[in-house]
Amino acid sequence: MQAPQIDFYLLSQDHEIFNYSCRLTEKAFSTGFTVFILTKNVDDAKKLDDLLWSFRADSFIPHQMILSANGNNAVYNDQTIPVIIGHTLPAICQCTLLINLADKAVTNQNTFKRICHVVSDNAENIHTAKQAYATYKRENMSPKIINV
């Protein structure tokens, strides 16, 4: 399988990460991608779940949040739901796009056609994004930086 396209979206304002992620998800959904949104924790997953239902009055993005008691999502291969939100990656995932809000490189990136890191504008997030970027470069990948 071909290596995925990897993009780092650097946001100009820290508080926009969830709204921008919703817009990115909406665009991906409308172009036929199946999306897995990886969050830092359960609270962020729940916040994004709520926001996807309400961020725009004229938008409808069918999605589901998958969380498990022990923090592991073992397998997720229900292709009838186009957008999935979780705080850990499942061992099996049929999604074609990963929106990564978790501030770390993805080690099983070959299951996705595209990986989008959404990075808020604060020192801690920028530092972890640099580490993820370096990880991809060490794996001979070509991540791109997009200033938003």
Order of alpha helices (4+ residues) and beta strands (2+ residues): beta-alpha-beta-alpha-beta-beta-beta-beta-beta-beta-alpha-beta
